[in-house]
Amino acid sequence: MKLNNRALAIATLVGAALQLIMATVGHANPDVRNLFAVVGMGISLIAGILYTVISTEVITRDNVVGGLVAGAICAFIGIAVSFFLHDVPASILLIGTALSATTGAIGGWIGRLFSSGRV
């Protein structure tokens, strides 16, 4: 298995930035806080898609794993900030990261549809 480090770094940084924005806004706005799960997993899906679109990998498995890693890392960062702000319980660190890893993997697979004709 081979992961594209550049694609992984970019997808993770973009995803983490979006997660941090969501966590910060959600800390001040209960309406956003109520959408943490849905929006957070959506951000991980985007990170997974972004990984595949940027990556030069042509093996679907590598794109799925890259999306999983990017989605999990960015979600963990956002959830950790929300935990330290006392907006979510500690159990969400595990559950939310696992669910976001799954949506990141799905994003990695979906990203194949957008990746320069390598479907």
C-alpha positions in Angstrom: 0.0 0.0 0.0 1.3 3.4 -0.9 0.0 6.8 0.3 0.7 10.1 -1.4 2.2 12.2 1.4 1.5 15.5 -0.3 -2.1 14.7 -1.0 -2.5 13.4 2.6 -1.0 16.6 4.1 -3.1 18.9 2.0 -6.4 17.0 2.5 -5.7 16.7 6.3 -4.8 20.4 6.6 -7.9 21.6 4.7 -10.1 19.2 6.7 -8.6 20.2 10.0 -9.1 23.9 9.2 -12.7 23.3 8.4 -13.2 21.2 11.5 -11.6 23.9 13.6 -13.8 26.6 12.1 -16.8 24.4 12.9 -15.7 23.7 16.5 -15.0 27.4 17.1 -18.3 28.6 15.6 -20.2 25.7 17.4 -18.7 26.7 20.7 -20.5 30.1 20.5 -23.6 28.9 18.6 -25.7 26.0 19.9 -27.4 25.6 16.5 -24.1 24.8 14.9 -23.1 22.6 17.9 -26.3 20.5 17.2 -24.9 19.7 13.7 -21.4 18.7 14.8 -21.9 15.1 13.8 -23.4 15.6 10.4 -21.1 18.5 9.4 -18.0 16.9 10.9 -18.6 13.7 8.9 -19.3 15.8 5.8 -15.9 17.5 6.3 -14.2 14.2 6.6 -16.0 13.1 3.4 -14.6 16.2 1.6 -11.1 15.5 3.0 -11.3 11.9 1.5 -12.4 13.2 -1.9 -9.7 15.9 -1.8 -7.1 13.2 -1.0 -8.0 11.2 -4.1 -8.3 14.1 -6.4 -4.8 15.4 -5.4 -3.2 12.0 -5.2 -1.5 10.3 -8.1 -2.4 6.8 -6.9 -4.4 4.7 -9.2 -5.2 1.8 -6.9 -8.7 2.2 -5.3 -7.5 0.7 -2.1 -4.8 3.3 -1.6 -7.3 6.1 -2.3 -9.7 4.7 0.2 -7.0 4.3 2.9 -5.7 7.8 2.2 -9.3 9.2 2.5 -9.7 7.2 5.7 -6.5 8.6 7.3 -7.2 12.2 6.2 -10.8 12.0 7.4 -9.9 10.5 10.8 -7.0 12.9 11.5 -8.9 16.1 10.7 -12.0 14.8 12.7 -9.9 13.9 15.7 -8.4 17.4 15.7 -11.8 19.1 15.6 -13.3 16.8 18.2 -10.4 17.3 20.5 -10.8 21.1 20.4 -14.6 20.6 21.0 -13.8 18.3 23.9 -11.3 20.8 25.5 -14.0 23.5 25.1 -16.4 21.2 27.0 -18.8 21.0 24.0 -18.6 17.2 23.6 -18.0 14.3 26.0 -14.7 12.3 25.8 -16.5 9.3 24.2 -17.0 11.3 21.0 -13.2 11.3 20.5 -13.4 7.6 19.7 -16.9 7.3 18.2 -16.7 10.5 16.1 -13.2 9.7 14.8 -14.3 6.2 13.8 -17.4 7.4 12.0 -15.4 10.2 10.3 -12.7 7.8 9.3 -15.5 5.7 7.6 -16.9 8.8 5.8 -13.3 9.8 4.8 -12.8 6.3 3.3 -16.1 6.7 1.4 -14.8 10.1 0.2 -11.7 8.4 -1.0 -13.7 6.0 -3.0 -16.1 8.7 -4.4 -13.1 10.9 -5.3 -12.2 8.4 -8.0 -15.2 9.8 -9.9 -13.5 13.2 -10.0 -9.9 12.2 -10.4 -8.6 13.0 -13.9 -10.2 10.1 -15.8 -8.5 7.4 -13.7 -11.8 5.7 -12.8 
